[in-house]
Amino acid sequence: MTKRAHTHTLFERLFGAIAAGILAAVLLMSLIMTSVLHRERQEAYEQEILAQLRGIANLVEESYYIYDVRLNLTLGTLIRGRVTDIYEKYNGIVWLVSWTSADNSSFTVLKLQNESWDDLETMISSEEFAQQLAKLRMGQEIRAANLFPDLGESMVTVGVPWIYDGSVVVGAVLMHVDVSDLEVDLSDLVGQILGITFAVLALGLCFAALVARSQVNPIRKIQNAVADYARGHFENRVKIRGNAELVALADSINRMADDLSNLEASRREFVANVSHELRSPLMSMQGYLQAIADGTAKPEERAQFLGVVIAETQRLSRLVNDLLELSRMDSGAYKPKNAPFDLNEMIRRAFISALPRIDEKHIEPDIQLDEALPMAYGDADRLRQVVNNLLDNAIKFSGGHIALKTAANGEWLTAQVENDGEGISEADLPHIFERFYKADKAHTSGMGTGLGLAIAQRIVEQHGGQISVESQNGKTVFSFTVPRAPKDLPAPPPQSAQTEKIGTPGP
């Protein structure tokens, strides 16, 4: 059995990244501060020594007049006292260098302390020392670390030119000083810096934890909310402040939760409605068939009962077909077979099919079709289904008058189906296109499925159009729009003369 690799949480990754950045920044600043302080401390130390050497050089110049013979003298008490003070304070070794030839090609080194260096000749004949003497002959001050390795790695050499008569460089004063004590002093300072560094680092880690937690907590809220949604609980809403991106994400999650909640409510309502629509005819059919089977139905009633059963099975068949059609539309399986067609002609044909029922109910029709109407573009068979449904409802609820109208409005064509009668109540209007919704339950024949207007709405919307209803003052108007056909598409073949006679504009 293989072990699952450990997956770092977002908090761990954020905290690690921020902490690493803070640690790197603090350590870098510590190194920079240590380096800068070390350099400044050493430079200040060397400047202090140079000042002492300048004083010795001035004393030598003031106390001795050197012409042709150099360093063949005994230093005065004042100079030796100054050298002794320097030696005791800095533990340094002082040399006096004097050039013994007119061209400065040879020189003499006088040690002012009693150090015994057997290899002095080798030391002063090195190339590095010659380069430093050249600088001194030019009147420059020198500072050189580890000029004489034999003296130790921590030995620093500083020197000033010995100038006679204000302009002639006749020698130099050099001092070799051990800076190891300075390193010890600096190590104490570095220790203090490191202490401050660790304190700042601890604060930085606390800050990193707070920042990481502030970023992770909103994501955890979103994660918990999504987990609730996955379990079917849509009440939780994500409330986040601060981060604009996370706030936008939370708003999207909340909108999704609203949509899922509405969808779940619709699903439950749909299941309840389908169950009700199936249960009623099935119970009715069961009762009639049971009466026929057990012989309680009279012989003259059996044909009537069988007729009711057949009608209920037909209604169930329509219900199943409508549900399948809606399912295909919702899933995207249905694709309109768009082509140019004559909207007026389609409405005329629907009117002809409905004439028997119109005459049966003694309804007065009013056909007002715009004869200059351009060609429409869409699936004519599906849109005919919309007209049939609206016309069927208009006939069913009409008080004696219906009207069919068409008009053009830019790139869209509008069709209207009107009827008089009781109309639709204001409370029912917002729900009229919902599935299984029946506005007038008292006057409905019971043979409808409650899906006709929902199907009509989906068909119109899949053509990019809109369907709407208005009902007031005993008048109900259903309107829907379809796109106008592009001008470069060929026109459909002409229709038969039978339909061309129908549709004369009404009064």
Phi, psi and omega in degrees: 000122181278141178278140178286131180297140179292128179256121181288139178285165178298322178299316180297319181292316179295313180299316180298317181294314181293317180297319178297319178297316179295316180299314180297317181295317181294315179296319179297316178296323179295316179297317180296314180298317180298316180296316181296315180296319179298315181295316180294321180294317180292320178297318178297321179296316180293322178296323178296317178293319179301321178298320177295319180293323177299321178298317178296317180299320179294321179295320179297317181294321183285331187269339186227143174248108185257126179244265183269332181255126186241143176057019175264045191227167172250126183293147178289167182300322182297317182293315180297324177297318179296317180297319179297317178301317180296317181299316181290325183281317187250355184054042184254159180251122185255132174243145166250125180249131179227132178279132187255008178228157182297327181268009178061026181276342178230157184209164177236139179249124178248119177275130181267000171239169185265036176292144179253105179244108182291332184257030181300318182300320179293321182295313186280352178262007181286156180296321181297318179293323178298322179295321179290322177296324178299320178295319179296319179299334179273005178085015181264149173275150183237153172217120185218130177266137175056042179292325178239095183304331181294337180281347181119149184291336182269009182273131178241136180250128175234151182204153177231147179290149177257108189254130179252136176061027173080348184215341186261121177275112183250352181183195181204155174248121181241152177220133176253119185233140179272120184262015179297325176296324177296322178297323178296315178300319180293327179297324175297317179295319178297321177300318177296318179298317179296322177300314177297322180300314181294325177295314178296322179297319178298316177297321179297321178294321175298317177298318179299319179296318179295315180296314180299318180294322179296331178277327185278323184305314177300323180292323177295322176299316178296318180298315180295320180295316179296323177297321176297318180298322180296332178273001178091009178258109187254015182281330184293135176234142184272125177243113184229141175237156174102260186304119185297319182295317180290325176297316178297319178296318179297319177299319179295319178297318180295320177295321177297320178297319177299316180296317179294322178296315178295320179296319179295319177297319178295321180297315179295319178296321179297314179298317179296317180294316179298318178300317179294315181295328178279324184292318184300307180293327180294318178294321178296313180298319180298318180296314181293316180294324178295321179295321179290320184292319183270002174083007179286338178281135178291154180305321181286347180267344186297317180297320178295317180297318178296325177297319178296317180298317179298317179298321180292322177294323177295321178294318177297322179296317178296320180298314180296317179297318179295320178296319177296321180294316177297321179297319178296321179292317181294326182278350181085006180289333181275126176238121180300139175267082188284140177195158176296141176207163181268108181296320178300316181295322179297319180292323177299316181295320177296322179295318180298319180295330183268358184303318180303317180289326178296315179292323182298324181265006178055048180267137178269114181273152176227107184257112180236084181257134179286107184292342177267013183295129177289173181290143174269167181226118180169192177271102187298322181295317180292318180291332173297325177298322177297313181297318180299317181294314180294320180292322178297316178295320180298318179294318184297321186252010183288146174266006179134002182212135173226158179218140175240128185223151172225155178200156177255140179219085181068237181272008181234147175248140183243135174240138181231141174234118184244153171207151174269181181131202183289334182080184181251133182295156180297329179289331182274336186304315182295342186251006191296333181262008178282152182291138179068008181275130179235113186292312184253083184290333183287326184256004179280138184290341182092353180269350178281162180259346184076015181245354186300311181290327176296319178293318179300318179297316180296321180296313181296316181295326178289345173267003180085003182266189180226148176234139184214168179219141173230139180213118178196152177054042176071023181223131179240131182232119171259131180230144172215155183241148175227152181288151175282143182289139174301147186291336184275001178271145180291147180283152178289164178296153180296151181272170182290160181291336182299319181278338182290340180282343184262142175110022174296131182308133180279175180293000000 
